[in-house]
Amino acid sequence: MNLQQLEYITALDKTRHFVRAAELCGVTQPTLSSMIQKLEDELGCRIFDRSVHPIEPTVAGKLILQHAQVILFHVKQLNENVLAQKGELSGSLSLAIIPTVVPYLLPKFISHFRKDYPDVSLKVSEMQTETIIRKLHSAEIDMAILATPLEDPKILEVPLYYERFIAYISPKEPIYEKQELCPHELPLEHLWILEEGHCLRNQVLNFCESKSFTSAVEAGSIDTLVKIVDENNGYTVIPELHIELLSEEQKQNLREIVRPEATREISLVIRHDYVREGLMNAVAKCVKEIIPAHMLDTRLKKFAIKL
């Protein structure tokens, strides 16, 4: 067994096609097939079921692929950590961000990161929290930016900033006349909300003290929720950073949520065995350049991240 074989099986798992996997690895298809066959013979089991199309991992193969992904993750960290010890920030970074943070962070983050760290190959993906957690566990991504706490012992959380929730209300709603709103004053029957899978949905329902909720329409983005309110009345709840995307007229529809103030914590998260401290600080530095200072975690303002 060697690292090359592990790279081949993970490429085949990703593409589910021998020719495309060979192209991805820069080898011929017979070479890739032969090396995978040798690995299967050595382990005494089939990693892939070739009788189905597209091919897919066997039950045993899924477990082998999980271990292979983690091993390759550690090898990559070892190589890149050596460069870091030499004072070089290079290599690759796979970063995931939840959909309700992406619009406010990602466009500027890309330009800041590319300018400051041109030798790092950056790949950013938009993912929901459940997918992020799964891909962190399997070492398919390096780090992520999402709402915390996760309460997962295998994941380390570094708070970046804290964001208030604001009510966006149609002028035709009775609660529009109030300048401030308590969570218990928000009528669930008039609430427009994100669809299942978004952590912000659960956070909104939590501070509205609702254990269950059904709606005729559940949207996939904050921007869509705002447009629904504009056209259909009712209200929604938006994160603070969305305010700058509103028109001056729309900003008149905003109301503070108080007693208690509704907020969310946004953190940079990694596996507990992640070692690339330099890259974590590079990501944090870019975030600090984008997010307003009053929202940043106090520790992040003063200190570098230490693993």
C-alpha positions as CSV (number, residue, x, y, z in Angstrom):
1,M,0.0,0.0,0.0
2,N,1.3,3.5,-0.8
3,L,0.0,7.1,-0.9
4,Q,-0.4,7.0,-4.6
5,Q,-2.9,4.2,-4.4
6,L,-4.9,6.1,-1.8
7,E,-4.9,9.1,-4.1
8,Y,-6.2,6.9,-6.9
9,I,-9.1,5.5,-4.9
10,T,-10.2,8.9,-3.6
11,A,-10.1,10.3,-7.2
12,L,-12.2,7.3,-8.4
13,D,-14.6,7.8,-5.6
14,K,-14.9,11.5,-6.5
15,T,-15.5,10.9,-10.3
16,R,-17.0,7.4,-10.2
17,H,-15.4,6.9,-13.6
18,F,-12.0,5.3,-14.3
19,V,-11.0,7.5,-17.3
20,R,-11.9,10.7,-15.5
21,A,-10.2,9.6,-12.3
22,A,-7.0,8.8,-14.4
23,E,-7.1,12.2,-16.0
24,L,-7.5,13.8,-12.5
25,C,-4.4,11.9,-11.3
26,G,-2.4,12.6,-14.4
27,V,-1.9,8.9,-15.3
28,T,-3.3,6.5,-17.9
29,Q,-6.5,4.6,-17.2
30,P,-4.7,1.1,-17.2
31,T,-2.2,2.4,-14.7
32,L,-4.9,3.6,-12.3
33,S,-6.9,0.4,-12.7
34,S,-3.9,-1.8,-12.1
35,M,-2.8,0.1,-9.0
36,I,-6.3,0.0,-7.5
37,Q,-6.6,-3.7,-8.3
38,K,-3.3,-4.3,-6.5
39,L,-4.5,-2.4,-3.4
40,E,-7.7,-4.5,-3.4
41,D,-5.7,-7.7,-3.7
42,E,-3.5,-6.6,-0.8
43,L,-6.4,-5.7,1.4
44,G,-8.3,-8.8,0.4
45,C,-11.6,-7.0,-0.4
46,R,-13.2,-5.0,-3.2
47,I,-13.2,-1.3,-2.7
48,F,-15.5,-0.6,-5.6
49,D,-18.5,-2.4,-7.1
50,R,-17.8,-2.5,-10.8
51,S,-21.0,-4.2,-11.7
52,V,-23.1,-1.0,-11.4
53,H,-22.9,2.2,-13.4
54,P,-21.6,4.5,-12.4
55,I,-19.4,2.4,-10.1
56,E,-19.8,2.9,-6.4
57,P,-17.9,1.9,-3.2
58,T,-18.7,-1.3,-1.5
59,V,-19.6,-1.3,2.2
60,A,-16.0,-2.1,3.1
61,G,-14.8,0.4,0.5
62,K,-16.6,3.3,2.1
63,L,-14.7,2.7,5.3
64,I,-11.4,2.3,3.5
65,L,-12.1,5.6,1.6
66,Q,-12.8,7.4,4.8
67,H,-9.4,6.3,6.3
68,A,-7.7,7.2,3.0
69,Q,-9.1,10.7,3.0
70,V,-7.9,11.3,6.6
71,I,-4.4,9.9,5.8
72,L,-4.0,12.1,2.7
73,F,-5.2,15.1,4.8
74,H,-2.4,14.5,7.3
75,V,0.2,14.1,4.6
76,K,-0.9,17.4,3.1
77,Q,-0.6,19.0,6.4
78,L,2.8,17.6,7.0
79,N,4.2,18.9,3.7
80,E,2.6,22.3,4.1
81,N,3.7,22.6,7.7
82,V,7.3,22.2,6.7
83,L,6.8,25.2,4.4
84,A,5.2,27.1,7.2
85,Q,8.3,26.4,9.4
86,K,10.4,28.1,6.7
87,G,8.1,31.1,6.9
88,E,6.3,30.3,3.6
89,L,2.5,30.5,3.4
90,S,1.7,28.3,0.4
91,G,-0.1,25.1,-0.6
92,S,-3.8,24.8,-0.8
93,L,-6.8,25.7,1.4
94,S,-10.3,24.2,1.1
95,L,-12.8,26.5,2.9
96,A,-16.6,26.0,3.3
97,I,-19.0,28.8,4.3
98,I,-22.7,28.6,5.2
99,P,-25.2,30.2,2.8
100,T,-26.4,32.8,5.3
101,V,-22.8,34.2,5.6
102,V,-21.6,33.8,2.0
103,P,-23.3,37.0,0.5
104,Y,-21.7,39.3,3.1
105,L,-18.3,37.7,3.4
106,L,-17.2,35.8,0.3
107,P,-17.0,38.5,-2.5
108,K,-14.6,40.7,-0.5
109,F,-12.9,37.7,1.2
110,I,-11.7,36.3,-2.2
111,S,-10.1,39.6,-3.3
112,H,-8.4,40.2,0.1
113,F,-7.1,36.6,0.3
114,R,-5.8,36.5,-3.2
115,K,-4.0,39.8,-2.8
116,D,-2.4,39.0,0.5
117,Y,-1.7,35.3,0.0
118,P,-1.0,34.7,-3.8
119,D,0.9,31.5,-3.2
120,V,-2.1,29.7,-1.5
121,S,-4.5,27.9,-3.8
122,L,-7.9,28.8,-2.4
123,K,-11.1,26.8,-2.9
124,V,-14.3,28.1,-1.3
125,S,-17.6,26.2,-1.3
126,E,-21.0,27.2,-0.1
127,M,-22.4,24.4,2.2
128,Q,-25.0,23.9,4.8
129,T,-23.9,23.2,8.3
130,E,-24.7,19.5,8.3
131,T,-22.6,18.9,5.1
132,I,-19.8,21.0,6.6
133,I,-19.6,18.8,9.7
134,R,-19.6,15.6,7.7
135,K,-16.9,16.9,5.4
136,L,-14.7,18.1,8.3
137,H,-15.0,14.6,9.9
138,S,-13.9,13.0,6.7
139,A,-11.1,15.5,6.1
140,E,-12.6,16.6,2.7
141,I,-12.3,20.3,3.7
142,D,-9.7,22.1,5.8
143,M,-11.9,24.6,7.7
144,A,-15.2,26.4,7.6
145,I,-17.0,29.5,8.7
146,L,-20.4,28.9,10.2
147,A,-22.7,29.6,13.2
148,T,-21.7,28.1,16.5
149,P,-21.7,26.4,19.0
150,L,-21.8,23.0,17.3
151,E,-21.2,21.0,20.5
152,D,-19.1,18.5,18.5
153,P,-16.0,17.2,20.5
154,K,-14.1,16.5,17.2
155,I,-14.3,20.1,16.0
156,L,-12.5,23.1,17.4
157,E,-14.3,26.5,17.2
158,V,-12.6,29.9,17.0
159,P,-15.2,32.7,17.3
160,L,-14.8,35.4,14.7
161,Y,-17.7,37.8,15.2
162,Y,-21.1,38.2,16.7
163,E,-24.1,39.4,14.5
164,R,-27.4,40.7,15.6
165,F,-30.7,39.7,14.1
166,I,-33.1,42.4,12.9
167,A,-36.8,42.2,12.1
168,Y,-37.8,43.3,8.6
169,I,-41.5,44.2,8.7
170,S,-44.1,45.2,6.1
171,P,-45.6,48.6,6.8
172,K,-49.0,46.9,6.8
173,E,-48.2,44.8,9.8
174,P,-49.5,46.0,13.3
175,I,-46.1,45.5,14.8
176,Y,-44.6,48.0,12.3
177,E,-45.6,50.8,14.6
178,K,-43.3,49.6,17.4
179,Q,-39.7,50.9,17.3
180,E,-38.3,47.9,19.2
181,L,-39.6,44.3,19.5
182,C,-39.3,41.6,22.1
183,P,-39.1,38.0,20.8
184,H,-42.5,37.2,22.3
185,E,-44.1,40.0,20.3
186,L,-43.2,38.4,17.0
187,P,-46.3,36.6,15.6
188,L,-45.3,33.3,14.1
189,E,-48.4,33.2,11.8
190,H,-47.0,36.2,9.9
191,L,-43.3,35.0,9.8
192,W,-41.5,34.2,6.5
193,I,-38.6,31.9,7.2
194,L,-35.7,30.0,5.5
195,E,-36.3,26.4,4.4
196,E,-35.1,23.3,6.4
197,G,-31.4,22.8,6.6
198,H,-30.4,26.4,7.3
199,C,-29.1,26.9,10.8
200,L,-30.4,30.5,10.8
201,R,-33.9,29.0,10.6
202,N,-33.4,27.1,13.9
203,Q,-31.9,30.2,15.5
204,V,-34.9,32.4,14.6
205,L,-37.3,29.8,15.9
206,N,-35.3,29.4,19.1
207,F,-35.4,33.0,20.1
208,C,-39.1,33.2,19.0
209,E,-39.5,30.3,21.5
210,S,-41.2,28.0,19.0
211,K,-40.6,24.3,18.9
212,S,-42.5,23.8,15.6
213,F,-43.4,25.9,12.7
214,T,-45.1,25.4,9.3
215,S,-45.4,27.9,6.5
216,A,-46.8,27.9,3.0
217,V,-43.5,29.2,1.6
218,E,-40.0,28.6,3.0
219,A,-37.3,30.5,1.0
220,G,-33.7,29.5,0.2
221,S,-32.1,32.9,0.8
222,I,-32.4,36.1,2.9
223,D,-32.8,38.2,-0.2
224,T,-35.8,36.2,-1.3
225,L,-37.4,36.5,2.2
226,V,-37.1,40.3,2.0
227,K,-38.7,40.4,-1.5
228,I,-41.6,38.1,-0.2
229,V,-42.3,40.6,2.6
230,D,-42.2,43.5,0.2
231,E,-44.8,41.8,-2.0
232,N,-46.9,39.8,0.5
233,N,-46.7,41.7,3.8
234,G,-45.8,39.8,7.0
235,Y,-42.2,40.0,8.3
236,T,-38.9,38.1,8.4
237,V,-35.7,38.2,10.4
238,I,-32.4,39.0,8.8
239,P,-28.8,39.1,9.9
240,E,-27.2,42.5,10.6
241,L,-24.8,42.4,7.7
242,H,-27.8,42.2,5.2
243,I,-28.8,45.8,6.1
244,E,-26.2,47.3,3.7
245,L,-27.9,45.4,0.8
246,L,-31.2,47.1,1.4
247,S,-32.4,50.3,-0.3
248,E,-33.0,53.4,1.9
249,E,-36.7,52.8,1.6
250,Q,-36.4,49.2,2.7
251,K,-34.3,50.3,5.7
252,Q,-37.4,52.1,7.1
253,N,-38.9,48.6,7.6
254,L,-36.2,47.5,10.1
255,R,-36.9,47.1,13.8
256,E,-34.5,46.1,16.6
257,I,-35.1,42.9,18.5
258,V,-34.5,43.5,22.3
259,R,-34.9,42.0,25.7
260,P,-33.1,39.7,25.0
261,E,-31.1,40.9,22.0
262,A,-31.0,38.2,19.3
263,T,-27.5,37.4,18.1
264,R,-25.5,34.6,16.4
265,E,-21.9,33.6,16.9
266,I,-19.9,33.1,13.6
267,S,-16.7,31.0,14.0
268,L,-13.9,29.5,12.1
269,V,-14.0,25.8,12.7
270,I,-11.4,23.0,12.1
271,R,-10.8,19.4,13.0
272,H,-9.0,19.0,16.3
273,D,-5.9,17.6,14.5
274,Y,-5.5,20.5,12.1
275,V,-2.1,22.1,12.5
276,R,-1.8,24.9,9.9
277,E,-1.9,27.8,12.3
278,G,-0.6,30.2,9.7
279,L,-3.5,29.6,7.3
280,M,-6.1,30.0,10.1
281,N,-4.6,33.4,10.9
282,A,-4.6,34.3,7.2
283,V,-8.4,33.6,7.1
284,A,-9.0,35.4,10.3
285,K,-7.0,38.5,9.1
286,C,-9.1,38.7,5.9
287,V,-12.3,38.4,8.0
288,K,-11.1,41.2,10.3
289,E,-10.6,43.5,7.2
290,I,-14.2,42.9,6.1
291,I,-16.4,42.7,9.2
292,P,-17.1,45.9,11.1
293,A,-14.9,46.3,14.2
294,H,-17.8,46.4,16.7
295,M,-18.9,42.9,15.6
296,L,-15.5,41.2,16.0
297,D,-14.7,38.9,18.9
298,T,-12.6,40.8,21.4
299,R,-9.9,38.2,21.5
300,L,-9.6,38.1,17.7
301,K,-8.9,41.9,17.8
302,K,-6.0,41.5,20.2
303,F,-4.5,38.1,19.6
304,A,-3.4,35.7,16.9
305,I,-4.9,32.2,16.8
306,K,-2.7,29.7,18.6
307,L,-3.2,25.9,18.3
